[in-house]
Amino acid sequence: MKKESKRFWEIDFLRGIAIIMMIIFHLLYNLNYFSYIQVNVFIGGWELLGKITFTLFLFLVGISLSLSAGRRKKEHTFSFYVYLKRGLILFSWGMIITIASYFLIPEAYIKFGILHLIGVAVIISYPFLRFRWTAIIVGAAIIALGIYLQGYRFETPYFYWLGITPYHFTALDHFPIFPYWGIVLIGLGIGNKLYKNFVRNFPFFDIEKNHLCHFFTFLGRHSLLIYLLHQPLLIVFLLLLQKFT
């Protein structure tokens, strides 16, 4: 059977917007961290920008999982191995970022960042790929539990990846399973409704060929590469700038 290569431009478009938002947020975060400017990105509008950015990213991961499941069912290639392999690849990229950040900023290196989370989420979301409301309800419960856990600190240092944060924990980027997997599951459930059987099940205008739209969809199609490159390049640039100024 010939493989379906169709992409839904609106998903790439939204992912492209999230990429721009992410770069802006990380640039400000890095400039503040290296004391080039004084701006607290964890309050007010900048905090809101950061939250909207990662929420949109993770929500789109869930939508993409629903699209992948729908396409693979049509192609008769639906299997756990596919998601296990994809998840492990993403998690491995996360570990590369962990190692790189350890050498660049050892006091606050990334232990379980957004790529670690997405890699794990791709694997453990497999039982929910066929469901709508179950995924949404479980996702909401995970978010609620994660928010509850964020109000506490624990003695054990081993379960930070779950959301059980130890005392004096620091990291440039931290996205534990609880609550952030919940956003992926909600996206998955909504995606199973909006794109059931790999078909857009709602009326939508098409501006895919608009130049601005094309720019954002291009970014969205290459979001992983951009994510992998942008932060290391920003950090290296600022470290060199700090060293020679």
Secondary structure, 3 states (H helix, E strand, C coil): CCCCCCCCHHHHHHHHHHHHHHHHHHHHHHHHHCCCCCCCCCCHHHHHHHHHHHHHHHHHHHHHHHHHHHHHHHHCCCCHHHHHHHHHHHHHHHHHHHHHHHHHCHHHCCCECHHHHHHHHHHHCHHHCCCCHHHHHHHHHHHHHHHHHCCCCECCCCCHHHCCCECCCCCCCECCHHHHHHHHHHHHHHHHHHCHHHCCCCCCCCCCCCHHHHHHHHHHHCHHHHHHHHHHHHHHHHHHHHHHC
